Amino acid sequence: MAKKSITKRWIFNNLGVIVLALLVIEMVVIYAIQSYFYNSAKQYLVSKLNAVTSVLSIHSQDSSANFSAEMRNMLETFNEKDKIELMAVNAKGRVVLTSSGFSPDADTVMPDYEEAMETGEGSYTGRLAGGEKILAVSAPISSFNSEYSAVRMVTSLTEIDNTIRGYILLVTVVCTVIILIIVITGLYFAGSIVKPIRQISGITSKFAMGDFSVRIANNSDDEIGELCTSINHMADELSSAEAMKNEFISSVSHELRTPLTAIKGWAETLMVDGGENPDTMKKGVGVIVTETERLSQMVEELLDFSRMQNGHFTLMNANMDILAELGDAVLIYSDKARREQIEIIYDEPEMLPFVYGDKNRIRQVFINIIDNAVKYSSPGDTVTIKACEKDGKVIVSVKDTGCGIKESDLAKVKTKFYKANHTRRGSGIGLAVADEIIAMHGGTMDIASEGEGKGTTVTISLPAVKANNN
């Protein structure tokens, strides 16, 4: 299928309409000019003919005057005979006298004379046998004298047609210049659109191939410029996402390899010892169990993330005691924090309203947040966990005194694949999954940090169930 360019479409559509409109306008103008000159010539002949008939009427009333002699004398002395031919037509409808001295052929057609004899005045525009274009007007004078039936004036339209042709040429030149200006400006305008679009098409093809290093040159501030800016921004985001994805793959590979290496190493050790050393057996099994749980947690995060991306992530909602889920999450990490010399302070309230949601998913969020707080803390740091009710919402905050988050990273920490700190373990999707779960419950998860080395505070807000709905 042939490619249709914007320029061709503009030429065949817009320019075609403009040319057609100009042709119509030119035809109207030409018709108006021709009508104006022809009507002016006709009115001039009619006025001259009326003057002649007025003089003849005066002579017809003078009984002492010879009407035929006066008629002949008027034709011989007609002062515009070089431009207009004055004729006298007898009662039989033949031209018997002319101001030029030459009588037309007997078979010459005189529609103006016939019209004048019927209606009192007549005019005719046509061509003689020789091809010359003429304008003729006639007026009856049979009431003045029985010998003559009418007087007739004939003039050539050659000079007028030449003048009209000059105006037609001028109008044609003007229309042609207008069309050329429209074509030049239109092609320039179409080019200003087509050129960046072709550039965009070429560069986006590179984007499709995975090359996000090129950018579109933007030299305009119109809609095309905005499109170029948007595509460049999209390329920046795609490049960033691609980099985070690659980093995520590398991080996950490392995270998977570490526990697998530990499991394999201890399994080989236990195989060699054969269980002869109980302490070694206990320590090895403990490492294997711990690393297996770590792998299991990571796989669950990846599965949850995959379900969210595919729209298959579902919740089993019901009224739940959020304190029970928070307490379980704190209990899970109490021993681990103690071993790593990190203090967990849990300020547990006596009672909180129920929350409508999936208790397993909410517990998963709490585990993820507390795990991050412990993971990004060092020996001697503190993790403080609080829960309260405020304005119909249940607020849970987890605050640590760990490594903190840089201000430049703070806005991105909930983005999928993003890791603010590459020195600590983790896949980089835990916070993204947690934020999505909280959002699905109609709540919010905010992360705040005063900077590196100053700790991080994660605040979760969930709508509480009203008392009459319990």
KOLBAMAR-632149 format. One record per atom (N, C-alpha, C): residue in three letters; z, x, y. Coordinates in steps of 0.02 Angstrom, whole numbers, plus 50000, padded with zeros to 5 digits. Layout:
KOLBAMAR-632149
ALAZXY/...
***
This chain:
KOLBAMAR-632149
MET500005004249940/MET500005000050000/MET500005004450062/ALA499535003250107/ALA499475007350167/ALA500085006650212/LYS500275012350241/LYS500865012350284/LYS500675009450353/LYS501085005050378/LYS500985002050444/LYS501455005350494/SER501155008750542/SER501565012150592/SER501715007450650/ILE502235009050687/ILE502425005150746/ILE501865005450798/THR501555011450805/THR501025012250855/THR500435007650840/LYS500225007450776/LYS499665003050758/LYS499844995850769/ARG500444993950750/ARG500654986950760/ARG500654985250834/TRP500874990050875/TRP500884988650948/TRP500174987950974/ILE499714992350951/ILE499024992050975/ILE498704985450955/PHE498794983350893/PHE498454977350869/PHE498794970950892/ASN499434971250906/ASN499794965150926/ASN499874964751002/ASN500294968951029/ASN500444968551101/ASN499834970051144/LEU499504975751129/LEU498924977651170/LEU498364972651163/GLY498264969951101/GLY497754964851092/GLY497874958651135/VAL498504956551138/VAL498674950751181/VAL498554952251254/ILE498754958451275/ILE498664960351345/ILE497924960551363/VAL497514963651320/VAL496784963951333/VAL496484957051335/LEU496684952651289/LEU496424945851289/LEU496624942251353/ALA497254943151375/ALA497484939951437/ALA497084942551497/LEU496974949151499/LEU496594952051555/LEU495864949551555/LEU495564948851494/LEU494884946151491/LEU494854939051517/VAL495344935051499/VAL495364928051524/VAL495434928051600/ILE495904932351624/ILE496004932751697/ILE495364934951732/GLU495024940051702/GLU494404942551733/GLU493874937151735/MET493814933251680/MET493324927851679/MET493474922551731/VAL494124920951739/VAL494324916051789/VAL494174918551859/VAL494334925051871/VAL494204927951937/VAL493454928051951/ILE493054930051901/ILE492324930351910/ILE492044923351924/TYR492294918451888/TYR492064911551900/TYR492254909251971/ALA492874911051992/ALA493104909152059/ALA492674912552112/ILE492514919052102/ILE492104922652152/ILE491404919552155/GLN491104918352097/GLN490434915452095/GLN490434908552128/SER490934904452110/SER490974897752140/SER491054898152215/TYR491474902952237/TYR491594903652310/TYR490944905452346/PHE490564910352322/PHE489954912552356/PHE489414907152352/TYR489334904052294/TYR488824898852286/TYR488994892852330/ASN489624890752331/ASN489824885052373/ASN489744886652447/SER489904892852465/SER489824894852535/SER489084894652555/ALA488654897252510/ALA487934897052524/ALA487674889952528/LYS487924885752483/LYS487704878752483/LYS487924875252547/GLN488564876252567/GLN488804873152628/GLN488414875552689/TYR488214881952689/TYR487834884552745/TYR487144881252749/LEU486814880652689/LEU486164877352688/LEU486214869952708/VAL486734866652685/VAL486824859552701/VAL486924858752777/SER487324863252807/SER487434862852879/SER486784863952918/LYS486374868852895/LYS485724870052928/LYS485254864152919/LEU485274861352857/LEU484834855652843/LEU485044849552885/ASN485694848552894/ASN485934842952935/ASN485714843853008/ALA485704850153030/ALA485474851453099/ALA484744849753107/VAL484344851553055/VAL483634849953057/VAL483514842453057/THR483864838853013/THR483774831553010/THR483994828153074/SER484494831053106/SER484724828153170/SER484184828853224/VAL483864834653225/VAL483324835753274/VAL482744831053259/LEU482564830553194/LEU482014826153175/LEU482174818853191/SER482814816953185/SER483004810053202/SER482894808753275/ILE483034813853317/ILE482934812953389/ILE482194812253405/HIS481774816553371/HIS481044816153383/HIS480764809553359/SER481054806853306/SER480784800553280/SER480914794653327/GLN481424795353368/GLN481584790053416/GLN481184790453480/ASP480834796253489/ASP480414797153550/ASP479714794853532/SER479514789053560/SER478864785953544/SER478284790053571/SER478414794153621/SER477874797953651/SER477734804453613/ALA478194806253569/ALA478124812553532/ALA477734811453468/ASN477374816653447/ASN477014816653384/ASN477464819653331/PHE477684815453285/PHE478184817653236/PHE477924823153192/SER477284822653171/SER476994827753127/SER476954834353163/ALA476764834153227/ALA476714840353266/ALA477404843453275/GLU477894839353289/GLU478574841853296/GLU478834844853230/MET478654841753176/MET478864844353110/MET478554851153098/ARG477884851753112/ARG477544858053101/ARG477814863453147/ASN477954861553207/ASN478214866353255/ASN478914868753235/MET479324864253210/MET480004866153189/MET479974871053131/LEU479514869953083/LEU479464874453026/LEU479204881253047/GLU478724881253095/GLU478424887653116/GLU478924891853156/THR479344888353193/THR479824892053237/THR480524892553206/PHE480584890953142/PHE481244891353108/PHE481494898653110/ASN482074899653141/ASN482304906453157/ASN482604910253097/GLU482704906953040/GLU482994910452982/GLU482504910452924/LYS481864910552940/LYS481364910252888/LYS481354916452844/ASP481644921952869/ASP481664927952828/ASP482174927352770/LYS482654922752776/LYS483154921652724/LYS483094914852691/ILE482904909952731/ILE482884903052706/ILE482184900352718/GLU481924896952667/GLU481274893752675/GLU481384886252684/LEU481114883752741/LEU481164876652757/LEU480524873252736/MET480574867652701/MET479994863952675/MET480014856752697/ALA479414854052705/ALA479334846852718/ALA478984843752659/VAL479274838352632/VAL479004835052573/VAL478714828352595/ASN478084826952574/ASN477764820652595/ASN478004814852553/ALA477714809152567/ALA477934803052533/ALA477764803152458/LYS477284807452438/LYS477104807852367/LYS477524812952329/GLY477994816052363/GLY478444820752330/GLY478164827752324/ARG477654829452366/ARG477374836152364/ARG477544839752428/VAL477664846352420/VAL477814850452478/VAL477164851652516/VAL477134849552579/VAL476514850152618/VAL476584855252674/LEU477204856652695/LEU477314861652748/LEU477904866052728/THR477834872652743/THR478394877352731/THR478444882152788/SER479034884752801/SER479144889452855/SER478814896252841/SER478684897752776/SER478364904052758/SER477604903552758/GLY477334897552760/GLY476614896452759/GLY476324896052689/PHE476744897152638/PHE476514896752569/PHE476804890652536/SER476374886452507/SER476614880452473/SER476724881952400/PRO477254879252370/PRO477384880352299/PRO476874876752256/ASP476854878552193/ASP476394875152147/ASP476564867852141/ALA476074863952123/ALA476174856752118/ALA476654854952062/ASP476694859252010/ASP477124857651954/ASP477824860651960/THR477984863052019/THR478654865952030/THR479194860552024/VAL479704862051987/VAL480244857151976/VAL480704857152037/MET480854851152062/MET481304850552120/MET481844845352105/PRO482334847052062/PRO482864842352046/PRO483274840252107/ASP483344844652155/ASP483724842952215/ASP483384837552255/TYR482694837552258/TYR482324832452293/TYR482414825652260/GLU482364825752192/GLU482444819452156/GLU483144816652165/GLU483644821052165/GLU484334818752174/GLU484434816052244/ALA484124819252294/ALA484194817152364/ALA483884810252374/MET483324809052341/MET482994802552350/MET483394796952317/GLU483814798852269/GLU484214793752235/GLU484894792752268/THR485214798152289/THR485904797752313/THR485994799352387/GLY485464801752420/GLY485514803352491/GLY485604810852504/GLU485764814752454/GLU485804822052460/GLU485744825052390/GLY485494831152388/GLY485414834352323/GLY485424841852328/SER485604845052273/SER485624852452272/SER485434854652202/TYR485184860952199/TYR484954863552135/TYR485034871152135/THR485304873652080/THR485344880852071/THR484984882452006/GLY484474886652010/GLY484074888151952/GLY483614894051965/ARG483104894651923/ARG482644900251928/ARG481934897651936/LEU481544901351974/LEU480834899851982/LEU480464902251921/ALA479814900751919/ALA479404902751862/ALA479394910351855/GLY479454913951912/GLY479444921251910/GLY480114924251890/GLY480634920251883/GLY481284922751862/GLY481794923451918/GLU481574922551980/GLU482044923352036/GLU482524917452039/LYS483154919052049/LYS483664913852053/LYS483704911252124/ILE483714904552131/ILE483704901452198/ILE484234896052203/LEU484374894252266/LEU484804888552282/LEU484404884152329/ALA484344877752312/ALA483954873052353/ALA484364866852368/VAL484284864252431/VAL484604857952451/VAL484074853652484/SER484124847152475/SER483644842352504/SER484004836652537/ALA483684833752588/ALA483954827952623/ALA483374823152639/PRO483444816652627/PRO482894811952639/PRO482794810552714/ILE482154809752735/ILE482004807952805/ILE481484802352807/SER481424798852752/SER480924793452749/SER481084787952801/SER481704787552821/SER481874782452872/SER481644784552942/PHE481474790952951/PHE481234793353016/PHE480484792453023/ASN480124793752966/ASN479394793652968/ASN479134792152899/SER478624788052895/SER478354786052830/SER477924791552799/GLU477704796652838/GLU477274801852812/GLU477674806952771/TYR478304808052791/TYR478734812852757/TYR479324809252724/SER479484811552663/SER480044808452628/SER480694812652631/ALA480624819252638/ALA481224823452638/ALA481074830252667/VAL481604833752687/VAL481574840752705/VAL481994844652655/ARG481774850952643/ARG482094854852589/ARG482184862052613/MET482754864952595/MET482894871952610/MET483014875752545/VAL482694881552539/VAL482764885652480/VAL482934892852501/THR483404895752467/THR483584902752480/THR483674906552415/SER483534912852417/SER483614917052357/SER484354918852348/LEU484564918952285/LEU485264920752269/LEU485314928052246/THR484774931852253/THR484784938852229/THR485314942952265/GLU485324942352331/GLU485814946252370/GLU486524944052354/ILE486614937452348/ILE487284934852331/ILE487484937152262/ASP487014936952214/ASP487164939152146/ASP487344946552145/ASN486994950552186/ASN487164957652190/ASN487874958652217/THR488054954652267/THR488734955052294/THR489244952952241/ILE489074947552204/ILE489524945352150/ILE489584950652096/ARG489024953952079/ARG489054959352029/ARG489504965052052/GLY489494966452117/GLY489934971552144/GLY490674969652135/TYR490824963352150/TYR491514961052139/TYR491704961052065/ILE491224959052022/ILE491344959051950/ILE491494966151925/LEU491094970951951/LEU491204977951933/LEU491884980251956/LEU492074978252018/LEU492724980152044/LEU493284977252001/VAL493224970751983/VAL493744967551942/VAL493774970851873/THR493174972451846/THR493164975751780/THR493494982551782/VAL493354986351836/VAL493654992951844/VAL494414992351850/VAL494644987351889/VAL495364986351897/VAL495684984551830/CYS495364980051793/CYS495634978151727/CYS495634984051679/THR495094988051682/THR495064993951638/THR495614998851655/VAL495724999951720/VAL496255004551741/VAL496935001951718/ILE497034995351725/ILE497674992351703/ILE497764993351628/ILE497214992251589/ILE497254993151517/ILE497405000451499/LEU497075005151535/LEU497195012251522/LEU497925014051537/ILE498175011451594/ILE498875012851611/ILE499345010051558/ILE499195003851536/ILE499615000751485/ILE499575004651419/VAL498965006951401/VAL498885010751339/VAL499265017351343/ILE499185020951400/ILE499515027451406/ILE500275026651405/THR500525022051448/THR501255021051450/THR501505018151384/GLY501115013751353/GLY501315010751290/GLY501345015951234/LEU500835020251231/LEU500835025551180/LEU501415030451192/TYR501555031851256/TYR502115036251271/TYR502775032951249/PHE502835026451265/PHE503445022851246/PHE503505022351170/ALA502935020551137/ALA502955020151064/ALA503115026951034/GLY502825032251064/GLY502975038951040/GLY503705040851047/SER504005038551104/SER504715040151114/SER505155036651063/ILE504895031351032/ILE505265027850978/ILE505085030750910/VAL504425031650899/VAL504185033950833/VAL504415040950818/LYS504385045450868/LYS504565052450856/LYS505285053250831/PRO505785050350866/PRO506465050950838/PRO506565047250773/ILE506195041650763/ILE506255038050699/ILE505995042450641/ARG505435045850654/ARG505175050450602/ARG505665056150590/GLN505975058550644/GLN506475063750636/GLN507065061150595/ILE507275054950612/ILE507835051850576/ILE507655051050502/SER507035048750489/SER506815047750420/SER506825054250381/GLY506575059650412/GLY506565066050378/GLY507265068750363/ILE507715068050413/ILE508385070650405/ILE508785066450356/THR508715059750359/THR509075055550312/THR508845056750240/SER508205058850232/SER507965060650165/SER508355066750139/LYS508515071350184/LYS508925077050165/LYS509635074850148/PHE509885069950188/PHE510545067250172/PHE510555064350101/ALA510005060750084/ALA509965057650018/ALA509965062949963/MET509725068949978/MET509715074349929/MET510365078249929/GLY510835076249972/GLY511495079449973/GLY511565085050023/ASP511055086050067/ASP511095091250118/ASP511335088050183/PHE511975089250200/PHE512255086350261/PHE512335091550316/SER511975097150310/SER512045102550360/SER511625101350422/VAL511095097350417/VAL510665096250475/VAL510905090250515/ARG510725090250580/ARG510895084750624/ARG510285082850666/ILE510285076650690/ILE509725074050729/ILE509825075950802/ALA509295078950832/ALA509325080650903/ALA509315074150944/ASN509785073450989/ASN509845067351028/ASN509755068951102/ASN509175066651130/ASN509025068051200/ASN508995061851243/SER509225056251217/SER509195049951256/SER509865046351251/ASP509965041951299/ASP510585038151301/ASP510465030651291/ASP509895028951259/ASP509745021851246/ASP509945020051174/GLU509655014551148/GLU509845012351081/GLU509645017551028/ILE509075020951038/ILE508885026150991/ILE509395031750991/GLY509625033551051/GLY510145038651057/GLY510785036551022/GLU510965030151030/GLU511565027650995/GLU511475027950919/LEU510865026350896/LEU510725026650824/LEU510785033850799/CYS510505038550838/CYS510555045650818/CYS511285047850815/THR511675045750866/THR512385047650867/THR512745044650807/SER512595038350791/SER512915035050733/SER512735038550668/ILE512095040450661/ILE511885043850599/ILE512195050750593/ASN512235054250650/ASN512575060750649/ASN513305060050631/HIS513625054750658/HIS514325053450641/HIS514385051750567/MET513915047750542/MET513915046050471/MET513845052450429/ALA513405057050451/ALA513315063250414/ALA513955067350414/ASP514305067350472/ASP514945070950475/ASP515445068050426/GLU515475061250424/GLU515935057950378/GLU515745059150305/LEU515085058750291/LEU514855059950222/LEU514985067250202/SER514865071750249/SER514995078750235/SER515735079950221/SER516145076650262/SER516865077350252/SER517085074250186/ALA516795068350171/ALA516955064950107/ALA516715069150048/GLU516115072150055/GLU515855076350001/GLU516315082449990/ALA516535085450046/ALA516975091250040/ALA517635089250008/MET517905083350030/MET518535081050000/MET518455079249926/LYS517865076549909/LYS517745074849839/LYS517715081049796/ASN517355086149822/ASN517315092449784/ASN518005095649778/GLU518385095249833/GLU519065098049832/GLU519505094049784/PHE519395087449783/PHE519765083149737/PHE519615085049664/ILE518975086049649/ILE518785087949581/ILE519115094549562/SER519085099249610/SER519395105749597/SER520145105049588/SER520465100949631/SER521185100049627/SER521385096649563/VAL521015091349544/VAL521175087749482/VAL521075092249422/SER520535096249424/SER520425100949369/SER521005105749362/HIS521245108249419/HIS521815112749418/HIS522445109249393/GLU522545103049418/GLU523135099249399/GLU523135097549324/LEU522535096349297/LEU522495094849226/LEU522575101249184/ARG522295106649209/ARG522305112849171/ARG523025115549164/THR523415114949219/THR524095117849217/THR524525114749162/PRO524595108049159/PRO525015105249105/PRO524695106149036/LEU524035106049032/LEU523715107148967/LEU523845114248942/THR523835118948988/THR523985125948969/THR524695126548944/ALA525165123148980/ALA525865123348960/ALA525965120148892/ILE525645114348883/ILE525705110848818/ILE525425115048762/LYS524825117948773/LYS524515122048722/LYS524935128148706/GLY525205131448760/GLY525605137448750/GLY526235136048709/TRP526585130748727/TRP527205129148690/TRP527055126648620/ALA526505123148613/ALA526315120748545/ALA526175126748500/GLU525825131748527/GLU525695137848487/GLU526345141548472/THR526795141748522/THR527445145148511/THR527835141748456/LEU527865135048459/LEU528235131248408/LEU527915131948340/MET527245132548340/MET526905133348276/MET527075140048244/VAL527135145348286/VAL527295152048260/VAL528015152248237/ASP528485149548280/ASP529195149648262/ASP529345145248201/GLY528965139948195/GLY529065135448138/GLY529715131548143/GLY529985131048201/GLY530595127248210/GLY531215130948189/GLU531175137648179/GLU531755141448157/GLU532265142348213/ASN532035142248276/ASN532485143148333/ASN532595136348366/PRO533165133048358/PRO533275126348387/PRO533215126348463/ASP533455131548496/ASP533415131748569/ASP532695131948592/THR532305136248559/THR531585136648577/THR531245129948564/MET531415126948506/MET531125120348489/MET531295115148542/LYS531915114948563/LYS532135109948612/LYS531795111048679/LYS531765117448700/LYS531455118948764/LYS530715117448763/GLY530385119348708/GLY529665118148703/GLY529485110748702/VAL529865106948663/VAL529735099648661/VAL529855096448729/GLY530375098948762/GLY530525096248829/GLY529955097548877/VAL529675103648875/VAL529105105248919/VAL528505100948902/ILE528385100248837/ILE527805096148816/ILE527885088948839/VAL528485086148832/VAL528595079248853/VAL528505078548929/THR528795083448966/THR528745083149039/THR528025083649062/GLU527645088449034/GLU526955089349055/GLU526515083449033/THR526695080548975/THR526315074748952/THR526415068849000/GLU527035067849022/GLU527175062549071/GLU526795063749136/ARG526775070149155/ARG526405071949216/ARG525665070349209/LEU525385072049151/LEU524675070349138/LEU524575062849137/SER525025059349106/SER524975052049101/SER524985048949170/GLN525425051349215/GLN525475048749282/GLN524825050049321/MET524555056049311/MET523935057749346/MET523355053349322/VAL523315052449257/VAL522785048249228/VAL522845041049253/GLU523465038449258/GLU523575031749283/GLU523335031049355/GLU523475036249396/GLU523245036149465/GLU522485035849468/LEU522165039949427/LEU521425040049425/LEU521145033349402/LEU521465030449352/LEU521235023849327/LEU521315018549380/ASP521905018649414/ASP522025013749468/ASP521505014549523/PHE521375020849541/PHE520885021949594/PHE520195019449573/SER520015020749510/SER519365018449485/SER519325010749486/ARG519875007449466/ARG519875000149468/ARG519804997449539/MET520145000749586/MET520094998649657/MET519374999349682/GLN519055005049665/GLN518375006249687/GLN517895001149658/ASN518024998849596/ASN517584994149563/ASN517784986849575/GLY518334985749610/GLY518564978949623/GLY518884975549565/HIS519134979449516/HIS519444976649456/HIS520204977449456/PHE520464979349513/PHE521194980449517/PHE521524973649529/THR521964971549483/THR522274964949487/THR523034965649491/LEU523354960549518/LEU524084960349525/LEU524354954549484/MET524934955649456/MET525304950349420/MET525884948349466/ASN525754943849512/ASN526234942249564/ASN526764937249540/ALA527364938449565/ALA527924933749554/ALA528484935849602/ASN528964931349612/ASN529544933149653/ASN529934938749618/MET530104943949654/MET530434949649623/MET530994952249667/ASP531464955549633/ASP532024958749668/ASP531814965849685/ILE531654967049747/ILE531384973449767/ILE531904978949761/LEU532554977149768/LEU533084982249761/LEU533104985149690/ALA532954980949641/ALA532954983349572/ALA532394988449561/GLU531804987049588/GLU531244991649580/GLU531374998149618/LEU531654997549679/LEU531795003549718/LEU532345007749683/GLY532855004349657/GLY533395007749621/GLY533135011549561/ASP532675008449522/ASP532385011849464/ASP532015018049484/ALA531625017649539/ALA531235023449562/ALA531695029149584/VAL532255027249618/VAL532735032449640/VAL533055035649580/LEU533225031549530/LEU533555034149470/LEU533105039049432/ILE532465037449430/ILE531985041749394/ILE531985048849423/TYR532045049349490/TYR531975055949522/TYR532645059149539/SER533195055849524/SER533855058749540/SER533975065349504/ASP533855065349438/ASP533965071449399/ASP533485076949419/LYS532865075249430/LYS532365080149449/LYS532545083349516/ALA532755079249564/ALA532945081849630/ALA533555086349624/ARG534015084549581/ARG534615088549571/ARG534435095349542/ARG533975095449494/ARG533765101749464/ARG533425106349515/GLU533065103349562/GLU532705107149613/GLU533125108149676/GLN533785106449671/GLN534265107449726/GLN534055103649789/ILE533805097649779/ILE533625093149833/ILE534085087049830/GLU534385085349885/GLU534865079749886/GLU534505073249903/ILE534615068249861/ILE534345061549876/ILE534925057149899/ILE534855054349959/ILE535355049849987/ILE535045042849988/TYR535345038449948/TYR535085031649943/TYR535575026849975/ASP535385024150032/ASP535805019450068/ASP535615012350044/GLU535935010349990/GLU535745004049958/GLU536104998149990/PRO535744993050015/PRO536074987150043/PRO536334982649987/GLU536784978150004/GLU537064973649954/GLU536544968649928/MET536114966349974/MET535644961149954/MET535034961350000/LEU534444959749972/LEU533824959050010/LEU533454952849986/PRO533064949750030/PRO532674943950007/PRO532174945949953/PHE531964940949915/PHE531454942249865/PHE530784943849899/VAL530364947249863/VAL529684948749886/VAL529204946049833/TYR528674942849855/TYR528174940149809/TYR527644945549796/GLY527614947849733/GLY527124953049718/GLY527184955249646/ASP526834960749631/ASP526824963649564/ASP527364969049562/LYS527894967849525/LYS528464972549525/LYS528274979349497/ASN527824979549448/ASN527634985949420/ASN527244990249471/ARG526814986849509/ARG526424990449560/ARG526864992649618/ILE527344988449637/ILE527804990349691/ILE528234996349669/ARG528474996049605/ARG528855001749580/ARG528425008049579/GLN527785007249562/GLN527315012949562/GLN527265016049631/VAL527245011749683/VAL527215014249752/VAL527845018149769/PHE528425015249753/PHE529065018749767/PHE529095025449731/ILE528885025549668/ILE528895031749630/ILE528445036949663/ASN527855034749685/ASN527375039349716/ASN527665042249781/ILE527975037949822/ILE528235040249886/ILE528835044949876/ILE529285043149831/ILE529865047449819/ILE529655053949786/ASP529155053549741/ASP528895059549710/ASP528605064349762/ASN528225061649811/ASN527955065749865/ASN528505068849907/ALA529025064849922/ALA529585067349962/ALA529925073249928/VAL530025072649861/VAL530335078149824/VAL529855084049817/LYS529235082449804/LYS528735087649792/LYS528625092049854/TYR528625088949913/TYR528495092749975/TYR529145095050009/SER529705094849972/SER530335097449997/SER530505103949961/SER530955107649990/SER531175114049961/SER531915113749945/PRO532175118249903/PRO532895118249889/PRO533315118149953/GLY533805113749954/GLY534235112950013/GLY534005107250058/ASP533405104450048/ASP533165098850089/ASP533475092250065/THR533385087150106/THR533695080650093/THR533155075250095/VAL533195070450049/VAL532765064550048/VAL533215058450058/THR533095054850113/THR533505049050129/THR533105042650120/ILE533385038050080/ILE533035031850065/ILE533455026050091/LYS533125021750131/LYS533475015950159/LYS533065009650148/ALA533405003950147/ALA533064997450140/ALA533444992350181/CYS533074987850215/CYS533394982650256/CYS532904976950267/GLU533164971650296/GLU532754965850314/GLU532704965550390/LYS532094964350416/LYS532004963850488/LYS531414959250503/ASP531554954050543/ASP531034949350565/ASP530634946550507/GLY530984944550454/GLY530644941350397/GLY530274946250353/LYS530414952650360/LYS530084957650319/LYS530594962250287/VAL530424964850229/VAL530844969750195/VAL530564976650212/ILE530994980850242/ILE530784987450264/ILE531114992650219/VAL530694997050190/VAL530945002550149/VAL530685009050180/SER531145013650194/SER530935020050222/SER531165025850178/VAL530735030750171/VAL530885036750133/VAL530765042650180/LYS531315046050198/LYS531275051550246/LYS531495058050213/ASP531085063250221/ASP531275069750193/ASP531295074950249/THR531605080550234/THR531655086050282/THR531215091850258/GLY530675090150223/GLY530245095250192/GLY529755098450240/CYS529165100050213/CYS528685104150250/CYS528335100450306/GLY528355093850305/GLY528045089950358/GLY527285089950354/ILE526965086650404/ILE526235085950406/ILE525995087850475/LYS525465091750478/LYS525165093550542/LYS524885087250576/GLU524905087250642/GLU524665081450680/GLU523935080150665/SER523535085350656/SER522815084450642/SER522695081350573/ASP523175082050527/ASP523105079250460/ASP523415072350452/LEU523825070450500/LEU524225064350493/LEU523785058150484/ALA523235057850521/ALA522805051850518/ALA522395051550454/LYS522375057050416/LYS521935057350357/LYS522315057150291/VAL522975057450293/VAL523355058250231/VAL523275052250184/LYS523095046350211/LYS522995040550167/LYS522275039850145/THR521845044650166/THR521145044550146/THR521075047150075/LYS520635043950037/LYS520535046049968/LYS520285053249965/PHE520525056949916/PHE520355063949901/PHE520665068949950/TYR521015066550002/TYR521245071150054/TYR521935073950035/LYS521995080650041/LYS522645083950031/LYS522795088050093/ALA523375086550123/ALA523565090250183/ALA523845097050166/ASN524175097450109/ASN524485103750089/ASN524225105650020/HIS523855111250018/HIS523545113249955/HIS523995117749912/THR524585119149937/THR525045123449899/THR525465119449850/ARG525465112749858/ARG525865108449814/ARG525405104649767/ARG525665103049709/ARG525265099649659/ARG525125092449681/GLY524605089449652/GLY524425082549667/GLY523675081749670/SER523435075649657/SER522715074349654/SER522425072549721/GLY522835070249768/GLY522575068249833/GLY522375060949837/ILE522525057049786/ILE522355049849788/ILE522975045449783/GLY523555048449772/GLY524165044449764/GLY524325040149824/LEU524285043049884/LEU524435039149944/LEU523895033949957/ALA523265035549942/ALA522725030649950/ALA522845024549905/VAL523045025849843/VAL523185020349797/VAL523795016349820/ALA524325019849841/ALA524925016449865/ALA524775012149926/ASP524395014749973/ASP524225010950033/ASP523825004750015/GLU523375005349967/GLU522964999649946/GLU523404994249913/ILE523874996449872/ILE524324991649838/ILE524744987849889/ILE525024991449938/ILE525434988149989/ILE525004983350030/ALA524394985350046/ALA523944980950084/ALA523784974650045/MET523704975249978/MET523574969349936/MET524164964649933/HIS524754967149950/HIS525354962949953/HIS525474960250023/GLY525014961550069/GLY525084959050138/GLY525544963150180/GLY525694969250158/GLY526154973550195/GLY525794979550227/THR526204984150254/THR525934990150285/THR526314996150261/MET525975001950262/MET526305008250246/MET526145013250301/ASP526645015350338/ASP526555019950394/ASP526855026750376/ILE526505031950396/ILE526735038850383/ILE526815042350450/ALA527395045150462/ALA527535048550525/ALA527825055450511/SER527665060150554/SER527935066950549/SER527925070250617/GLU528445073850633/GLU528475077250697/GLU528115083950695/GLY527855085950638/GLY527485092250633/GLY527705096150572/GLU527385101850564/GLU527545106150506/GLU528265108550508/GLY528585108150450/GLY529275110450444/GLY529785105550470/LYS529575099550491/LYS530045094750521/LYS530095088350480/GLY529835088350420/GLY529915082550376/GLY529425076950388/THR529455072050344/THR528995066350347/THR529385060050333/THR529185054650365/THR529495048050354/THR528945043150334/VAL529035039850276/VAL528575034650254/VAL528935028050258/THR528645023350294/THR528955016750304/THR528515011350274/ILE528805007650227/ILE528435002250194/ILE528714995550217/SER528284991150237/SER528484984450260/SER528144979250217/LEU528534974650189/LEU528274969350146/LEU528544962550169/PRO528134957450170/PRO528374950750191/PRO528884948150140/ALA529444945650166/ALA529974942950123/ALA529834935650107/VAL530064933450049/VAL529994926450029/VAL530544922550064/LYS530364916850094/LYS530874912750128/LYS531374910050077/ALA531974908850103/ALA532524906850058/ALA532374900550021/ASN532044895650052/ASN531904889250019/ASN531354889749966/ASN531034895549961/ASN530514896549911/ASN530764900249850/ASN531404902449853/ASN531694906249797/ASN531804901749738/
***
